Amino acid sequence: MRYLAAISILLWPSVALSCDTDGGEALLFSCETGASGKFISICATEVEPGQSWRTAQYRYGTDDKTDLAYPDDPAQGPKKLFFSHTKTAHSYTVNIRFKTGGYQYRVFSIARWESDEAPAEAMDGDAGVEVSGKSGKLLATIHCSERPYMFPEYLRRALACDRKNPHGAKGCAEEPPVEH
């Protein structure tokens, strides 16, 4: 748990305003992409602060216009957005997966470091969203132009477990599985 809290702080960039914070939504993941002011975001509404969530929705677009929101009904998000995470000696990866319109999407964030422990400040990495077709062929990757604003533990609690990850249910546990 302490590990995830440190990663949350390490991955702190500027914040998109695509969530309705006045309406009670919390921003659980967000980053600006290189595509003319567009953001990748996951917004959710809490039932019990930090513990349970009643809505969750992936959004891609600008603050003025959402190009894609999934699912259409945010109340379905906790069942239709799938979370998993893993770590290695020198990285921590978060994945959120969903399917819509014949495409599969994978929102990802990978934090990397060289020392034996995650540093207490910014680190290298990559984040964004990958889009694959029905055949599984990668069609596009939209990279974040900054480190994502992200709360992995809240994502884990707000979204369904992605049991299709290589570690099954262990990939959704509080302590991420370690890959060697």
MARPA-396297 format. One line per field, with one value per residue (C-alpha): x negated, y negated, z negated; residue in one letter. Coordinates in steps of 0.25 Angstrom, whole numbers. Each point is the difference from the previous one (the first is absolute). Layout:
! residues N
xx <- X|...
yy <- Y|...
zz <- Z|...
torpa <- a|...
This chain:
! residues 180
xx <- 0|-11|-6|12|1|-14|3|13|-9|-11|10|5|1|10|15|11|13|8|7|12|-7|12|9|-8|-9|-15|-11|-7|-8|-4|-10|-1|-4|-8|13|3|5|7|0|2|8|7|10|8|10|-2|10|-10|-12|-12|7|12|4|14|-4|-13|-2|-11|-1|-8|1|-2|6|10|4|-1|-3|2|6|2|9|11|6|-11|8|-5|-14|-4|4|-5|-13|-11|-12|-13|-14|-14|-14|-14|-12|-1|14|15|11|14|10|15|6|14|7|10|4|-8|-13|-8|-6|-12|-3|-14|-10|-14|-9|-15|-12|-14|-3|5|12|10|-5|7|1|3|-5|-1|12|11|15|11|11|-2|12|0|10|9|-12|-9|-9|-5|6|-4|-7|2|-11|1|-8|-2|0|14|8|4|5|-3|6|13|0|-1|11|9|-1|2|-11|-6|-1|-5|-14|-11|1|15|6|-14|-1|10|-4|-4|-15|-3|-6|-15|-5|-15
yy <- 0|-10|4|-4|-13|-4|3|-9|-12|3|0|-14|-9|-11|3|0|-5|10|6|-7|-3|-9|12|9|7|3|0|14|-1|-11|-5|-9|6|-6|-1|-15|-2|14|8|14|1|10|-7|7|-4|5|7|1|-9|8|13|2|-6|-1|-5|0|-4|-1|-13|-5|-14|-15|-7|-6|13|15|8|14|3|14|6|-9|2|-3|9|12|-4|7|13|-3|-7|11|-3|8|-4|7|-4|4|-4|-13|-3|-1|2|-3|4|-3|8|-1|3|-8|-1|12|-6|3|-11|1|-12|2|-7|6|-7|4|-2|5|1|11|-7|-10|-14|-11|-9|0|12|5|8|0|-2|-1|9|11|3|14|5|13|9|-6|-8|-13|-11|-12|-5|-14|-3|-10|-12|0|9|4|-5|13|7|15|5|-8|6|14|-3|-7|10|14|10|4|15|1|-6|10|1|2|-5|-3|-11|-8|3|-12|4|2|13|-1|4|5
zz <- 0|-4|14|7|-7|4|14|0|-5|10|12|-3|12|4|-1|11|-4|8|-13|-6|-14|-3|2|-9|10|-3|10|-2|13|9|10|11|14|11|8|-1|-14|-1|-13|-4|-13|-10|-9|-11|-11|-14|-9|-11|1|5|-2|9|13|7|14|9|14|10|7|12|5|-3|-12|10|7|-3|12|-7|-13|-5|-4|4|-14|-10|-10|8|-1|-12|7|14|-2|-4|-9|-2|-5|-1|-5|3|-8|9|4|-3|11|-1|11|2|11|7|13|8|15|4|-6|-12|-8|-10|-9|-6|-9|-2|-10|1|-9|-1|-15|-9|-5|7|-2|-7|12|15|8|14|6|11|-1|10|7|10|10|6|10|0|4|-11|9|-6|8|-8|-12|-6|-9|-12|1|-15|-12|-3|-12|-6|-12|2|-13|3|14|-5|-10|10|12|3|-1|13|-1|14|-4|-1|-15|-1|-13|-6|10|-7|-14|-10|2|15|4|3|14|1
torpa <- m|r|y|l|a|a|i|s|i|l|l|w|p|s|v|a|l|s|c|d|t|d|g|g|e|a|l|l|f|s|c|e|t|g|a|s|g|k|f|i|s|i|c|a|t|e|v|e|p|g|q|s|w|r|t|a|q|y|r|y|g|t|d|d|k|t|d|l|a|y|p|d|d|p|a|q|g|p|k|k|l|f|f|s|h|t|k|t|a|h|s|y|t|v|n|i|r|f|k|t|g|g|y|q|y|r|v|f|s|i|a|r|w|e|s|d|e|a|p|a|e|a|m|d|g|d|a|g|v|e|v|s|g|k|s|g|k|l|l|a|t|i|h|c|s|e|r|p|y|m|f|p|e|y|l|r|r|a|l|a|c|d|r|k|n|p|h|g|a|k|g|c|a|e|e|p|p|v|e|h
